[in-house]
């Protein structure tokens, strides 16, 4: 009876997780979706505690772990800045991978506790599940750490290209298959720890050659890996909630990775295998001297106040400057003057999927004014002004027009088709991809050089006067 009740409660939590994903698919229902996810996780944790039968000391350790982890998570959630959210997500992914490795090790050395056999006589199916879970978990752990270091600026965002890296990765992959077979047949702890070591190395090797411009895809890819690692360990534990949750995270992360690949013109298979990024992250300096048209806040205010339609394109520079509130105030002033205002979001703007949407929602930008690339790209040709604030690579016309460009074929926001493009940026430096933006030098572009927040605030003051 108790087992049936536990399975039922786990199923309820799984349904809530599905409802959470459904709610998070749209800004208007995201809060509700987040609430469903929290309730589902609460039910799963309480069910596990209620039907577990540890000793008093073991139970106290579980409660202590929950208290420490919950407290740390609450403090981080309250203190984290939105600009730091991508690296926080990467760090949390690493913890999921590490947890999968530790649970697999516990199952290997104490199989009786998991009802999967005895030491030296573990069920073959459990060994396969354990092997896959620990391998994916270890890859997720070190891969996520590298992603965190790159996103946080503690490691260069440029690709680190090792010699014969593809051959080395393939060799490690073959070795892992052999070791998994050895573990299943011989149940050797040595084979298990060799799987862990090689998988840890593989996690580093597949992420370290990836350039900064590809980090949004990396985040979603690691999200998928962490889900599959959790699902694999869920089978080992016989835990329905972990299986459902892991499968949901793994599949949704894979779908998101596919969407990101389309947004960056990448090969989905190449992304999953980590074999992308390095060859497209640099471009040679052609030595050509170019001039740009530079404007002021007053110039920008005049152009936008006399426009009929303005499309705003936010990017990571807006996030760093925390300019979303000033941006919404500017949009409100323009709407008061009778100007139509819309926001255009590229799928990989920022450092993680949905980064710009969250920032705009934080500034209480109306949801019906925010549009994805495929829904608004055709409108730039009818816009009087495109106001680009901190977005760089996702607006680079070279991706559309220059077949020799490393980013050729990547879908971009066609801001250069607007009558005037106002580009807010600190300098004329290249973006995160390390590629010069030819948009800066086009006749219809006016560069507004300076801090994004201060420039936007100055524009607001000019509109008021």
PLY file of the C-alpha trace (Angstrom):
ply
format ascii 1.0
element vertex 465
property float x
property float y
property float z
element edge 464
property int vertex1
property int vertex2
end_header
0.00 0.00 0.00
2.77 2.43 0.96
4.64 1.71 -2.29
1.51 2.41 -4.32
0.90 5.67 -2.46
4.51 6.76 -3.00
4.22 6.00 -6.73
0.98 7.96 -6.91
2.53 11.00 -5.19
5.56 10.81 -7.46
3.20 10.72 -10.43
1.41 13.83 -9.10
4.75 15.62 -8.81
5.59 14.54 -12.38
2.31 16.00 -13.65
3.10 19.25 -11.84
6.52 19.34 -13.48
4.88 18.97 -16.89
2.48 21.80 -16.02
5.48 23.86 -14.91
7.15 23.46 -18.30
3.89 24.34 -20.00
3.56 27.48 -17.90
7.16 28.55 -18.45
6.64 28.49 -22.21
4.98 31.93 -22.12
5.73 35.06 -20.04
2.10 35.54 -18.95
2.00 32.08 -17.32
5.63 31.81 -16.20
4.95 32.69 -12.55
2.22 30.07 -12.36
4.51 27.54 -14.04
7.26 28.27 -11.55
4.77 27.75 -8.70
3.73 24.36 -10.11
7.38 23.34 -10.29
8.02 24.32 -6.67
4.93 22.44 -5.44
5.90 19.37 -7.47
9.42 19.36 -6.06
8.06 19.84 -2.54
5.77 16.82 -2.94
8.65 14.71 -4.32
10.96 15.61 -1.42
8.32 15.04 1.27
7.30 11.72 -0.31
10.91 10.54 -0.32
11.33 11.51 3.33
8.00 9.99 4.38
8.63 6.58 2.82
12.36 6.33 3.47
13.48 4.11 6.34
16.89 5.41 7.42
18.28 5.22 10.94
17.80 8.17 13.25
21.33 9.35 12.48
20.75 8.94 8.74
17.50 10.85 8.90
19.20 13.70 10.76
21.91 13.82 8.08
19.21 14.05 5.38
17.46 16.92 7.18
20.80 18.65 7.75
21.64 18.35 4.06
18.26 19.77 3.07
18.69 22.67 5.48
22.19 23.52 4.26
21.32 23.17 0.57
18.04 25.06 0.91
19.66 27.89 2.84
22.51 28.27 0.37
20.07 28.20 -2.55
17.81 30.82 -0.94
20.73 33.18 -0.24
22.12 32.83 -3.77
18.67 33.36 -5.32
18.17 36.59 -3.37
21.62 38.00 -4.08
22.26 36.96 -7.67
22.13 39.68 -10.31
20.30 38.96 -13.55
23.54 39.49 -15.48
25.06 36.62 -13.48
22.16 34.21 -14.09
23.79 32.30 -17.00
26.86 31.36 -14.95
24.62 30.47 -11.99
22.67 28.06 -14.19
25.93 26.50 -15.40
27.13 26.12 -11.81
23.88 24.43 -10.77
24.13 22.05 -13.74
27.55 20.98 -12.45
26.01 20.08 -9.08
23.41 17.87 -10.77
26.18 16.03 -12.59
28.22 15.63 -9.41
25.17 14.30 -7.56
24.68 11.66 -10.26
28.31 10.52 -9.87
28.04 10.30 -6.07
24.75 8.38 -6.14
26.17 5.92 -8.67
29.23 5.38 -6.45
26.97 4.76 -3.44
24.95 2.22 -5.45
28.14 0.41 -6.51
29.50 0.05 -2.98
26.17 -0.47 -1.21
23.78 -2.11 -3.70
21.67 -3.68 -0.95
20.47 -0.21 0.08
19.12 0.29 -3.44
17.64 -3.20 -3.87
19.79 -3.88 -6.93
21.66 -6.92 -5.64
24.73 -7.40 -3.51
28.39 -6.42 -3.82
29.81 -8.38 -6.74
26.35 -9.54 -7.80
24.62 -6.34 -8.91
21.83 -6.76 -11.45
23.08 -6.27 -15.02
20.35 -3.79 -15.90
21.23 -1.65 -12.88
24.90 -1.66 -13.92
24.04 -0.39 -17.40
21.85 2.37 -15.94
24.52 3.22 -13.39
27.24 3.39 -16.04
25.30 5.71 -18.31
24.23 7.92 -15.41
27.75 8.30 -14.03
29.30 8.94 -17.46
26.79 11.63 -18.42
26.94 13.09 -14.90
30.72 13.38 -14.94
30.69 15.00 -18.40
28.03 17.44 -17.16
30.05 18.25 -14.03
33.31 19.31 -15.64
31.65 20.70 -18.77
29.46 22.95 -16.65
32.45 24.14 -14.62
34.25 25.17 -17.82
31.08 26.92 -19.03
30.82 28.73 -15.67
34.45 29.88 -15.84
34.00 31.19 -19.39
30.71 32.95 -18.65
32.05 34.49 -15.43
35.18 35.82 -17.12
37.52 33.64 -15.05
38.62 31.89 -18.23
39.01 33.38 -21.67
35.85 33.19 -23.74
37.99 32.48 -26.80
38.19 28.89 -28.05
41.09 26.82 -26.75
41.89 24.50 -29.64
43.86 21.43 -28.66
45.72 19.44 -31.34
43.85 16.37 -32.65
40.99 17.12 -30.25
38.35 15.31 -32.33
40.52 12.18 -32.49
41.17 12.34 -28.75
37.44 12.74 -28.01
36.60 9.81 -30.26
39.23 7.69 -28.52
37.82 8.53 -25.11
34.34 7.65 -26.38
35.49 4.22 -27.53
37.33 3.66 -24.24
34.18 4.52 -22.30
32.15 1.95 -24.23
34.78 -0.72 -23.48
34.92 0.22 -19.78
31.14 0.15 -19.45
31.13 -3.35 -20.93
33.87 -4.37 -18.47
31.91 -2.93 -15.55
28.71 -4.75 -16.54
30.49 -8.08 -16.99
33.05 -7.91 -14.17
31.60 -5.33 -11.76
35.10 -3.98 -11.15
35.34 -0.76 -9.08
38.46 0.05 -11.09
36.43 0.11 -14.31
33.85 2.32 -12.60
36.38 4.93 -11.51
38.11 4.86 -14.90
34.70 5.68 -16.43
34.43 8.61 -14.02
37.95 9.90 -14.78
37.59 9.64 -18.57
34.14 11.24 -18.47
35.45 14.12 -16.36
38.20 14.66 -18.94
35.71 14.45 -21.82
33.54 17.14 -20.21
36.50 19.52 -20.26
37.57 18.60 -23.78
34.18 19.10 -25.45
33.49 22.51 -23.85
36.94 24.14 -23.76
37.17 24.64 -27.58
33.79 26.38 -27.71
33.82 30.16 -28.17
31.81 32.66 -26.19
29.28 33.30 -28.95
28.10 29.69 -28.67
27.55 29.79 -24.90
23.72 30.00 -25.09
23.73 26.68 -26.93
26.20 25.23 -24.42
23.94 26.16 -21.50
20.91 24.46 -23.04
23.01 21.44 -24.04
24.36 20.98 -20.50
20.82 21.39 -19.21
19.85 18.40 -21.35
22.86 16.37 -20.18
22.03 17.00 -16.51
18.48 15.74 -17.10
19.61 12.51 -18.73
22.12 11.93 -15.93
19.34 12.33 -13.36
17.05 10.00 -15.33
19.75 7.31 -15.52
20.31 7.40 -11.77
16.53 7.46 -11.29
16.33 4.02 -12.89
19.11 2.77 -10.60
17.25 4.05 -7.55
13.86 2.95 -8.85
12.63 6.48 -8.18
9.72 7.43 -10.44
9.94 11.17 -9.70
13.62 11.29 -10.63
12.99 9.37 -13.85
10.14 11.69 -14.88
11.99 14.86 -13.89
15.22 13.79 -15.58
13.43 12.81 -18.77
11.54 16.12 -18.85
14.71 18.15 -18.32
16.70 16.05 -20.78
14.12 16.19 -23.57
13.22 19.86 -23.08
16.92 20.77 -22.99
17.50 18.84 -26.21
14.55 20.60 -27.90
15.84 23.97 -26.69
19.31 23.11 -28.00
17.75 22.35 -31.39
15.96 25.73 -31.37
19.21 27.46 -30.39
21.04 25.66 -33.20
18.51 26.96 -35.71
19.00 30.44 -34.25
22.76 30.21 -34.78
22.86 28.05 -37.94
24.65 25.23 -36.13
24.47 21.48 -36.67
22.43 19.87 -33.89
24.44 16.62 -33.98
27.68 18.59 -33.88
26.46 20.51 -30.82
25.43 17.40 -28.91
28.88 15.92 -29.52
30.64 19.17 -28.60
32.33 19.46 -31.99
31.46 23.06 -32.83
32.46 26.61 -32.08
36.21 26.78 -32.41
36.49 27.17 -36.16
33.96 30.04 -36.27
35.09 32.24 -33.42
37.75 34.44 -35.00
38.22 36.56 -38.08
41.34 38.10 -39.52
41.83 41.87 -39.41
41.61 43.14 -42.98
43.46 46.34 -42.13
40.86 48.55 -43.83
40.31 51.92 -42.16
36.60 52.72 -41.76
34.64 55.69 -40.48
31.44 55.75 -38.46
28.73 58.31 -37.88
28.58 59.18 -34.19
25.58 60.85 -32.56
24.40 62.11 -29.18
21.41 61.52 -26.92
19.77 64.66 -28.32
20.17 63.36 -31.87
18.63 60.03 -30.92
15.74 61.67 -29.08
14.94 63.88 -32.07
14.96 60.96 -34.50
12.79 58.72 -32.36
10.33 61.41 -31.29
9.64 62.22 -34.93
9.35 58.57 -35.96
6.17 56.62 -36.49
7.62 53.25 -35.58
10.62 52.32 -33.37
11.86 48.76 -32.84
14.09 48.20 -29.79
16.68 45.40 -29.90
18.12 44.54 -26.44
21.31 42.54 -25.93
23.82 41.55 -23.28
25.15 45.11 -23.06
21.74 46.17 -21.75
21.93 43.42 -19.15
25.41 44.41 -17.97
24.40 48.09 -17.67
21.08 47.17 -16.01
19.41 49.52 -18.48
16.07 47.73 -18.83
14.17 50.12 -16.54
15.53 53.21 -18.32
14.70 51.54 -21.62
11.07 50.99 -20.61
10.86 54.62 -19.46
12.17 55.74 -22.85
9.59 53.57 -24.60
6.81 55.03 -22.44
7.87 58.57 -23.43
7.84 57.62 -27.10
4.39 56.05 -26.82
3.10 59.22 -25.16
4.32 61.09 -28.25
2.31 58.72 -30.48
5.21 56.53 -31.61
4.60 52.79 -32.10
7.17 50.85 -30.06
8.04 47.16 -30.29
10.84 44.97 -28.91
12.72 42.40 -31.02
14.38 39.43 -29.28
16.91 37.15 -30.96
16.82 33.50 -29.77
20.42 33.67 -28.53
20.55 37.27 -27.28
22.36 37.40 -23.95
24.20 34.47 -22.41
21.33 32.01 -22.02
17.94 31.33 -23.63
15.24 33.75 -22.48
17.73 36.13 -20.83
16.35 39.26 -22.50
12.71 38.25 -21.93
13.33 37.94 -18.18
15.03 41.34 -17.98
12.23 43.06 -19.90
9.63 41.35 -17.70
11.53 42.61 -14.66
11.12 46.15 -16.04
7.38 45.45 -16.57
7.55 45.79 -20.34
4.12 44.71 -21.72
4.28 41.16 -23.09
2.37 42.11 -26.24
5.18 44.48 -27.26
7.87 41.79 -27.21
8.39 39.71 -30.38
10.73 36.89 -31.42
12.94 37.12 -34.49
10.67 35.24 -36.89
7.66 37.35 -35.90
9.21 40.80 -36.30
12.09 40.57 -38.77
9.88 41.55 -41.69
8.88 44.79 -39.91
12.32 46.40 -39.81
11.94 47.62 -43.40
8.84 49.59 -42.32
10.47 50.98 -39.15
11.83 54.51 -38.97
14.31 53.67 -36.20
15.89 50.48 -34.85
17.33 51.15 -31.39
20.02 48.50 -30.73
21.13 48.52 -27.10
24.01 46.19 -26.39
23.26 43.56 -29.05
26.14 42.91 -31.43
26.63 39.54 -33.11
22.88 38.96 -33.57
22.62 42.14 -35.70
25.76 41.68 -37.82
24.81 41.86 -41.54
27.90 39.80 -42.40
25.97 36.72 -41.25
23.50 37.40 -44.06
25.60 39.01 -46.80
29.23 37.84 -46.52
29.78 34.19 -47.47
33.37 34.39 -46.22
32.26 35.42 -42.72
32.64 32.81 -39.97
29.03 33.46 -38.90
27.55 33.35 -42.41
24.12 31.71 -42.38
23.25 32.58 -38.79
19.79 34.22 -38.70
20.05 37.84 -37.57
17.70 40.70 -36.77
17.60 42.84 -39.92
18.09 46.15 -38.10
20.06 47.57 -41.03
16.85 47.60 -43.08
15.31 50.27 -40.83
15.54 53.86 -42.06
17.97 54.66 -39.22
19.77 52.31 -36.86
20.80 53.80 -33.52
23.48 51.55 -32.04
24.28 51.94 -28.32
27.67 50.47 -27.42
30.63 51.31 -25.22
33.11 51.13 -28.11
33.56 49.90 -31.66
35.05 46.65 -30.38
33.86 43.28 -31.62
31.17 41.30 -29.84
31.47 38.09 -27.85
32.11 36.15 -31.06
35.23 38.22 -31.76
33.90 39.33 -35.16
33.80 42.90 -36.46
30.22 44.17 -36.98
29.87 45.72 -40.44
26.66 47.40 -39.31
28.73 50.08 -37.54
29.97 51.46 -40.86
26.73 51.53 -42.86
25.32 54.90 -43.97
22.07 54.46 -42.02
23.78 53.68 -38.71
24.42 56.23 -35.97
26.69 55.07 -33.14
25.79 56.19 -29.61
29.02 55.37 -27.80
28.87 55.11 -24.02
27.27 53.26 -21.13
23.90 51.83 -22.20
22.03 52.92 -19.08
23.40 56.47 -19.02
22.85 56.95 -22.76
19.24 55.78 -22.47
18.65 57.98 -19.42
20.06 60.97 -21.34
17.68 60.19 -24.19
14.77 60.16 -21.73
15.82 63.59 -20.43
16.06 64.89 -24.00
12.57 63.55 -24.77
11.19 65.30 -21.68
12.70 68.61 -22.71
0 1
1 2
2 3
3 4
4 5
5 6
6 7
7 8
8 9
9 10
10 11
11 12
12 13
13 14
14 15
15 16
16 17
17 18
18 19
19 20
20 21
21 22
22 23
23 24
24 25
25 26
26 27
27 28
28 29
29 30
30 31
31 32
32 33
33 34
34 35
35 36
36 37
37 38
38 39
39 40
40 41
41 42
42 43
43 44
44 45
45 46
46 47
47 48
48 49
49 50
50 51
51 52
52 53
53 54
54 55
55 56
56 57
57 58
58 59
59 60
60 61
61 62
62 63
63 64
64 65
65 66
66 67
67 68
68 69
69 70
70 71
71 72
72 73
73 74
74 75
75 76
76 77
77 78
78 79
79 80
80 81
81 82
82 83
83 84
84 85
85 86
86 87
87 88
88 89
89 90
90 91
91 92
92 93
93 94
94 95
95 96
96 97
97 98
98 99
99 100
100 101
101 102
102 103
103 104
104 105
105 106
106 107
107 108
108 109
109 110
110 111
111 112
112 113
113 114
114 115
115 116
116 117
117 118
118 119
119 120
120 121
121 122
122 123
123 124
124 125
125 126
126 127
127 128
128 129
129 130
130 131
131 132
132 133
133 134
134 135
135 136
136 137
137 138
138 139
139 140
140 141
141 142
142 143
143 144
144 145
145 146
146 147
147 148
148 149
149 150
150 151
151 152
152 153
153 154
154 155
155 156
156 157
157 158
158 159
159 160
160 161
161 162
162 163
163 164
164 165
165 166
166 167
167 168
168 169
169 170
170 171
171 172
172 173
173 174
174 175
175 176
176 177
177 178
178 179
179 180
180 181
181 182
182 183
183 184
184 185
185 186
186 187
187 188
188 189
189 190
190 191
191 192
192 193
193 194
194 195
195 196
196 197
197 198
198 199
199 200
200 201
201 202
202 203
203 204
204 205
205 206
206 207
207 208
208 209
209 210
210 211
211 212
212 213
213 214
214 215
215 216
216 217
217 218
218 219
219 220
220 221
221 222
222 223
223 224
224 225
225 226
226 227
227 228
228 229
229 230
230 231
231 232
232 233
233 234
234 235
235 236
236 237
237 238
238 239
239 240
240 241
241 242
242 243
243 244
244 245
245 246
246 247
247 248
248 249
249 250
250 251
251 252
252 253
253 254
254 255
255 256
256 257
257 258
258 259
259 260
260 261
261 262
262 263
263 264
264 265
265 266
266 267
267 268
268 269
269 270
270 271
271 272
272 273
273 274
274 275
275 276
276 277
277 278
278 279
279 280
280 281
281 282
282 283
283 284
284 285
285 286
286 287
287 288
288 289
289 290
290 291
291 292
292 293
293 294
294 295
295 296
296 297
297 298
298 299
299 300
300 301
301 302
302 303
303 304
304 305
305 306
306 307
307 308
308 309
309 310
310 311
311 312
312 313
313 314
314 315
315 316
316 317
317 318
318 319
319 320
320 321
321 322
322 323
323 324
324 325
325 326
326 327
327 328
328 329
329 330
330 331
331 332
332 333
333 334
334 335
335 336
336 337
337 338
338 339
339 340
340 341
341 342
342 343
343 344
344 345
345 346
346 347
347 348
348 349
349 350
350 351
351 352
352 353
353 354
354 355
355 356
356 357
357 358
358 359
359 360
360 361
361 362
362 363
363 364
364 365
365 366
366 367
367 368
368 369
369 370
370 371
371 372
372 373
373 374
374 375
375 376
376 377
377 378
378 379
379 380
380 381
381 382
382 383
383 384
384 385
385 386
386 387
387 388
388 389
389 390
390 391
391 392
392 393
393 394
394 395
395 396
396 397
397 398
398 399
399 400
400 401
401 402
402 403
403 404
404 405
405 406
406 407
407 408
408 409
409 410
410 411
411 412
412 413
413 414
414 415
415 416
416 417
417 418
418 419
419 420
420 421
421 422
422 423
423 424
424 425
425 426
426 427
427 428
428 429
429 430
430 431
431 432
432 433
433 434
434 435
435 436
436 437
437 438
438 439
439 440
440 441
441 442
442 443
443 444
444 445
445 446
446 447
447 448
448 449
449 450
450 451
451 452
452 453
453 454
454 455
455 456
456 457
457 458
458 459
459 460
460 461
461 462
462 463
463 464
